[in-house]
Amino acid sequence: MLGCEKPIKFDDCSICGAGYECDVLPESTDERLYKIVFIKGSDIGFAVNGRNYTLKNGEGILIFPYEKYEVLISGAATKYTYLFFSVDSSKYSDALGRIRHSFRNEDSPVLHDETIRHTAEDLCKELEAESGVFYRELTGLLSSQLIVYLLRCFGSRYDDVYDSNNANLKICSMVMSYIDSRIYSMKSLSEVALELGYNYSYISTLFRKTCGITLNSYFKTKRMDEAKKLLQDKSMSVSEIARTMNYSSVYAFSKAFKSYYDMSPVQYRNGTKK
């Protein structure tokens, strides 16, 4: 079992926790990680962000960053194979970010794909062994392969949203993807232009003309949406949420939230409406 305190960095991702057919599924201490869990043996009840799923023998589930998960019902014979990881390659993190923010309520994160399961199991076995000819090369390839299989599995549902021949729409899609996948780490919209290699004024004007809203409005809306989700979860204090969303202070966060929703973060959390 690889502990979360010992991340192993590869070109495309960092593995922060892994285990093959373990008796217990450990909790991840880092909410920013992606998590994959496969089970073997008895069916289990599994909750992700308050939604319940039943995992059958051989099935798995993908858990996105900042999503809360919990094993509800587990049989004595249940074994867990799990991977906790972050995605370091921008080409993969952007694509996973698009998938995450395209998820609808009726979508299911349950994994039935045998290829993904076998790849995850092979990677966990190699990580636990920590030895063998070309160990480093093989585990790096398996980790990249796993991400690509995940993108194939989930990304095909949303290809129509992002597949466009219009150059302006493609640029706007890239901008939205960048913001969506980095909403917890972005401090300024100038980062988008710098990352994509465009002048900020050009990006801002193109986005407004193409999408009908300003770039700042899109960023603000996404930021407020994520802040609202964190407030609903109730596991973080308002001060912690302010820091997580990169506000300079609790006051700045509260002021922005009240300006957007016409109520303070505390009022929203307590279910108080103006």
C-alpha positions in Angstrom: 0.0 0.0 0.0 1.4 3.4 -1.0 0.7 6.1 1.5 -0.6 9.5 0.5 2.4 11.1 2.2 4.8 9.7 -0.4 3.6 10.9 -3.8 5.4 9.4 -6.8 5.7 11.9 -9.7 5.6 10.9 -13.3 5.5 13.0 -16.5 1.7 13.2 -16.6 0.5 12.7 -13.0 1.5 12.1 -9.4 0.4 9.0 -7.5 -0.4 9.9 -3.9 -2.0 6.7 -2.8 -2.5 3.2 -4.1 -3.5 -0.2 -2.9 -4.3 -3.6 -4.5 -7.2 -5.7 -3.1 -7.0 -4.1 0.4 -9.5 -4.9 3.2 -10.1 -1.3 4.0 -10.5 1.8 1.7 -8.4 4.6 3.4 -9.5 8.2 3.4 -7.5 10.6 1.3 -6.2 13.6 3.2 -5.9 15.7 0.1 -9.3 16.8 -1.4 -7.6 18.1 -4.6 -6.9 14.5 -5.8 -8.7 12.4 -8.4 -9.7 9.0 -6.9 -10.5 5.7 -8.6 -11.9 2.8 -6.5 -12.6 -0.8 -7.8 -14.1 -3.5 -5.7 -13.9 -7.3 -5.7 -16.3 -9.6 -3.9 -19.4 -8.4 -2.3 -21.5 -5.5 -3.6 -21.2 -2.3 -1.7 -23.1 1.0 -1.3 -21.1 4.0 -2.2 -22.0 7.7 -1.8 -20.4 10.6 -3.7 -21.5 14.1 -2.9 -24.7 12.8 -1.3 -25.6 10.6 -4.3 -25.8 6.9 -3.7 -24.5 4.2 -6.0 -24.3 0.4 -5.8 -20.9 -1.1 -6.9 -21.0 -4.7 -8.0 -18.1 -7.1 -8.2 -15.5 -5.8 -10.6 -17.0 -2.3 -10.9 -15.4 0.9 -9.9 -16.1 4.6 -9.5 -14.3 7.9 -10.4 -14.3 10.6 -7.8 -13.4 14.1 -8.9 -11.4 16.6 -6.7 -13.3 18.1 -3.8 -16.0 15.5 -4.0 -16.9 13.8 -0.7 -17.1 10.0 -0.8 -18.2 7.4 1.7 -18.6 3.6 1.9 -22.2 3.0 3.0 -22.6 -0.7 3.1 -19.7 -3.1 2.7 -19.6 -6.9 2.8 -16.9 -8.8 4.8 -15.5 -10.2 1.6 -15.1 -6.9 -0.2 -11.6 -6.0 -1.4 -10.6 -2.5 -2.6 -8.2 -1.5 -5.3 -7.7 2.2 -5.3 -5.6 5.0 -6.8 -5.4 8.6 -5.5 -3.7 10.9 -8.0 -3.2 14.4 -9.3 -2.9 15.2 -13.0 0.1 17.4 -13.9 -0.1 17.4 -17.7 -2.1 20.4 -18.9 -3.5 18.4 -21.9 -5.0 15.8 -19.6 -6.0 18.1 -16.7 -7.9 20.4 -19.1 -9.7 17.5 -20.6 -10.6 16.0 -17.3 -11.7 19.4 -16.1 -14.1 19.7 -19.1 -15.6 16.3 -18.3 -16.0 17.2 -14.6 -17.9 20.5 -15.4 -20.0 18.8 -18.1 -21.3 16.2 -15.7 -25.1 16.3 -15.3 -27.2 15.0 -12.4 -28.2 12.0 -14.4 -24.6 11.0 -15.3 -23.0 8.2 -13.4 -19.3 8.0 -12.3 -19.5 4.2 -12.1 -16.8 2.4 -14.1 -17.8 -0.8 -16.0 -14.7 -0.7 -18.3 -12.5 -3.9 -17.9 -9.6 -2.2 -19.6 -9.5 0.6 -17.0 -9.8 -1.9 -14.2 -7.0 -4.1 -15.5 -4.8 -1.0 -16.0 -5.5 0.2 -12.5 -4.8 -3.2 -11.0 -1.5 -3.6 -12.9 -0.4 -0.1 -11.8 -1.2 -0.8 -8.2 0.7 -4.1 -8.3 3.8 -2.4 -9.8 3.6 0.4 -7.2 3.4 -2.0 -4.3 6.3 -4.2 -5.7 8.5 -1.1 -6.2 11.0 -3.2 -8.1 11.6 -5.0 -11.4 13.3 -4.2 -14.7 12.2 -0.7 -16.0 9.9 -0.3 -12.9 9.9 3.5 -13.3 9.2 3.4 -17.0 6.4 0.9 -16.7 4.6 2.6 -13.9 4.8 5.9 -15.7 3.3 4.4 -18.9 0.5 2.7 -17.0 -0.4 5.9 -15.2 -0.6 7.8 -18.5 -2.5 4.9 -20.1 -5.0 5.0 -17.2 -5.8 8.7 -17.7 -6.2 8.3 -21.4 -8.6 5.4 -20.9 -10.6 7.5 -18.4 -10.8 10.3 -21.0 -12.0 7.9 -23.6 -14.6 6.4 -21.3 -16.1 9.7 -20.1 -15.0 12.2 -22.7 -17.0 10.6 -25.6 -20.2 11.8 -23.9 -19.3 15.4 -24.3 -17.4 15.5 -27.6 -20.3 17.3 -29.3 -20.0 20.2 -26.8 -16.4 21.0 -27.7 -16.1 19.7 -31.3 -16.4 22.8 -33.5 -14.8 24.0 -36.7 -15.2 27.6 -35.6 -11.8 28.9 -34.6 -13.3 31.4 -32.2 -15.4 28.8 -30.4 -12.3 26.6 -30.1 -10.4 29.4 -28.4 -13.3 30.1 -26.1 -13.6 26.4 -25.3 -9.9 26.4 -24.3 -10.4 29.5 -22.1 -13.4 28.0 -20.3 -11.6 24.7 -19.9 -8.6 26.4 -18.4 -10.8 28.4 -15.9 -12.9 25.3 -15.0 -10.0 23.1 -14.3 -8.1 25.7 -12.3 -10.9 27.4 -10.4 -9.2 26.7 -7.1 -5.8 27.9 -8.1 -6.3 30.8 -10.4 -5.6 34.2 -8.9 -5.9 36.4 -12.1 -7.5 36.1 -15.5 -4.2 37.2 -17.0 -3.0 33.6 -16.4 -5.4 32.4 -19.1 -3.9 34.6 -21.8 -0.4 33.8 -20.7 -1.0 30.1 -20.8 -2.7 30.1 -24.2 -0.2 32.6 -25.7 -2.7 35.4 -26.6 -2.9 39.0 -25.7 -5.4 39.4 -22.8 -7.3 42.2 -24.5 -7.7 40.0 -27.6 -8.9 37.1 -25.5 -11.3 39.2 -23.5 -12.9 40.9 -26.6 -13.1 37.6 -28.5 -14.8 35.9 -25.6 -17.4 38.6 -25.1 -18.3 38.7 -28.8 -18.4 34.9 -29.2 -20.1 33.9 -25.9 -22.2 37.0 -25.2 -20.7 37.5 -21.7 -17.5 39.0 -20.5 -14.6 36.8 -19.5 -14.7 38.3 -16.0 -18.4 37.4 -15.7 -17.7 33.8 -16.6 -14.9 33.6 -14.1 -17.0 35.2 -11.4 -19.9 32.8 -12.1 -17.7 29.7 -11.9 -16.0 31.0 -8.8 -19.3 31.7 -7.0 -20.7 28.3 -8.1 -17.8 26.5 -6.6 -18.0 28.6 -3.4 -21.7 27.7 -3.1 -20.9 24.0 -3.4 -18.3 24.3 -0.6 -20.8 26.1 1.6 -23.4 23.5 1.0 -20.9 20.8 2.0 -20.4 22.4 5.4 -17.1 20.6 6.0 -15.0 23.9 5.6 -15.4 27.1 7.5 -16.1 30.4 5.6 -12.5 31.4 6.3 -11.2 28.2 4.8 -13.4 28.6 1.7 -12.2 32.2 1.2 -8.6 30.9 1.2 -9.5 28.0 -1.1 -11.1 30.3 -3.6 -8.0 32.6 -3.4 -9.7 35.7 -1.9 -7.5 38.1 -0.1 -9.6 38.0 3.0 -12.9 36.7 4.5 -14.3 40.2 4.1 -13.4 40.2 0.4 -15.1 36.8 -0.1 -18.2 37.7 1.9 -18.5 41.0 0.0 -18.2 39.3 -3.4 -20.6 36.5 -2.4 -23.3 38.9 -1.1 -23.0 41.1 -4.2 -23.6 38.0 -6.4 -26.3 36.1 -4.3 -27.7 39.0 -2.3 -27.0 37.2 0.9 -23.8 36.6 3.0 -22.1 33.2 3.0 -23.3 32.5 6.5 -26.9 33.4 5.6 -26.6 31.0 2.6 -25.2 28.2 4.7 -27.9 28.6 7.3 -30.6 28.6 4.6 -31.6 32.2 5.3 -33.1 34.1 2.4 -33.3 37.9 2.3 
